């Protein structure tokens, strides 16, 4: 498993809030899916309101 750091913004109310998350996943796409899943379940934010700015592997 690889550790990925994902930076971006998501819409909370009427403002874009920045975030930085780290996920352990086999592929970058799996880590990205974790982001969408977490914000969707915790904040009810649809995927089109989540803007990913950077994804990088952590060593």
N, C-alpha and C positions, 0 to 999 in steps of 0.2 A: 504494500500500500504506500502511496505517495501523499505527502501533505501539500495541500494547495491553499494559497492565500488569495482570497477574492475580495476586490475592492469595487465599490459602486455606490449607487444612491437608490433610494426607493421612496415612493410617494406615501407620506403619512399625513393625513388630513389634506391640507392644501400646500404643504411644503415638502421639498425633496430632502430627505435625511441621508447623510453619508453613513456607510458601514464598511467594516473590515471583518471578514469571517475566515476562519481556517477550518478546513475539512480534510479528513483522511479518506482517500478514495483510490480506486484502481485506475480510473481515467479522469481526465479533466471534465468531460461531459457529465460524469457521475457527481462530481463535486458541485458543478453548476446546478444540477438538478436538486441537490440538497438546499441550495440557496433559495430557489423558487419554491420548494416545498415548505421550508421554514417560514418564509415571509408570508406565504399564502395561508398557512395554518395559524400562525401567531397574530398576524396583522390584517388578514383578509385582503392582502395586496395582490391584484392580478399580475400575471407575468409581464404584461406590456407596460406596467408602471415600475418595473425594476430595471435599472440601467446598470449594466456591468461595465466597469471602466478598465479593469485589469485583472488578469488571472496569472499567477506565477507559482512555480514549484518552489517549495521550501526544502532546503537540504539539511 
